[in-house]
Amino acid sequence: MDIHKPKPWHGLREFLKEYVIIVVGVLTALGAEQTVEWLHWRHEVHVAREAIAFDLKKLIGGAAAQDAHTICTARRLREIGAILNQAQISKRLPPMGWRAAPPTAGWTLQSWSALTSGQTLPHFSNREQLILSGLASSLEGMRAARAAEVDDWSTLRILAGPGRPISDAEIAAGRIALSHAYRDAYTQRSTSRVIETVIASSDFLSTQEVDAAYQEGIGLAFGAGICKPTPPAATDAADDLEKGLTSPATKPGATQIINPGVGRAFTTER
């Protein structure tokens, strides 16, 4: 087997020539690797921006709906407060129908977990990172307020039904739930306005996209149950729930899933 020995350098010029070839080769390889990585993250950021835009449009619509239908929520809470005041005197509840509890947005930034777990977030600007992390934190508080509001209205629901005697303990429980419902409705409305403002100034969405999502949310808000006329008193507060429990089973795909934030059929299309 022939062994080719390395050729000795003949002078400084030849050494420098070989050195330059090696250095240029290494730098070219490193540059190509960095270019490939830059292109990769540029693509990942582009995909992430599309997901973020989809989420933010839903949040704008949900916040607009929340802001608008809270007017109906306040009206209904005022009616319940008047009923409790009268019941405090008469010790009886009048026949009382029931509307659905206030609808609420999903208050989720679905793209957030992918941004943080996929290490895409550091490739956004510092300003964008602060905006997204602030939104994620605010939405966590909104979900807590939404859960509390659901509990409040579940308690108030016991007042519905035919006229009946009511105890002081029931009235006290109703007043506490009423106070909490006011608080949670105010929290969600005021924070909704903050969320709208933050998103509108974030540059993730164009002015046209923000306006379109806002108008859709406003347009659908008053179709919510809380804004519809109160139905006649049922024989029992749980009558309408019983209908839902005793209805026949449905085939997969036959049930329409409604996005509670905007009131439209849920879709995953971006």
Buried (B, 14 or more C-beta within 10 A) or exposed (E): EEEEEEEEEEEEEEEEEEEEEEEEEEEEEEEEEEEEEEEEBEEBBEBBBEBBBBBBBBBBBBBBBBBBBBBBBBEBBEEBBEBBEEBBEEEEBEEBBBBEBBBBBBBBBEBBEBBBEEEBBEBBEEEBBEBBBBBBEBBEEBBEBBEBBEEBBEBBBBBBBEEEEBEEEBBEBBBEBBEBBBBBBBBBBEBBEEBBEBBBEBEBBEEEBBEBBBEBBBBBBBEBBBBEEEEEBBEEBBEBEEEEEEEEEEEEEEEEEEBBBBBBEEEEEE
